Amino acid sequence: MARAGLTAERLTAAAAELADEVGLEKVSLSALARHFGVRDASLYSHVKSLKDLRARIALLAGGEMIDRIALAVAGRAGKDALAAFADAYRAYALEHPGRYAATQLPVDPALPADSPALRRTADITYGMLRGYGLEEPDLTDAVRLLRSTFHGYCALESAGAFGAPRDVRRSWDRAVEALHVALVHWPCEPKSGA
């Protein structure tokens, strides 16, 4: 293995590239071993399993995605921050479909405490939404609304499922505007004891 120069990081980067080329579901340890010209068993000193490899791809992709989002939202607030966040999210999802698919995998509950990328994602997302005056439990509800809207739109767009002649980008912009209105007029949950 030393001759091949393999590390967990190098395997993860190659698997992420492969996921973008052929789809996350087609990434296997065998395909990765073939890519590096080694036996499948050689990979197990770097990654525990396919599940471990996919979790590593998810963390890599999540870090890349939040870096892009953080850069986009820096210095912005309100609708401008939301639009920048949404556009960076969509661009990453469309440019890196395999990596993006990995970010949608269930995450081990122990990971957020150990993952700077996951902590940073929460900090940036919740920070942007606090600009709308939201507090828990409404923050979590708003995060779920944004994630499901962004993911649903990107998944449908990637699949070519928008067949109407209306420009897809214009529809995206309108969806973001609608989310802004929803956040401004959020039906906050009453405080306990109120």
ZIRATA-V998185 format. One line per field, one symbol per residue. ss: DSSP state (A for helix, B for strand, O for the rest). phi: phi as a letter, one per 40 degrees, with the letter a starting at -180 (. if undefined). Layout:
ss: ???
phi: ???
//
This chain:
ss: OOOOOOOAAAAAAAAAAAAAAAOAAAOOAAAAAAAAOOOAAAAAAOOOOAAAAAAAAAAAAAAAAAAAAAAAAOOOOAAAAAAAAAAAAAAAAAAOAAAAAAAOOOOOOOAAAAOAAAAAAAAAAAAAAAOOOOOOOAAAAAAAAAAAAAAAAAAAAAOOOOOOOOOAAAAAAAAAAAAAAAAAOOOOOOOOOO
phi: .cccgcbdccccccccccdccbhdcccbccccccdcgbcddccccbbcaccccccccccccccccccccdcccdgbafccccccdcccccccdccbcccddccccdbddccdccbdccccdcdcccccccccgcbcccdcccdccccccccdcccccccgccccccccccccdccccccdccccbccdccccgc
//
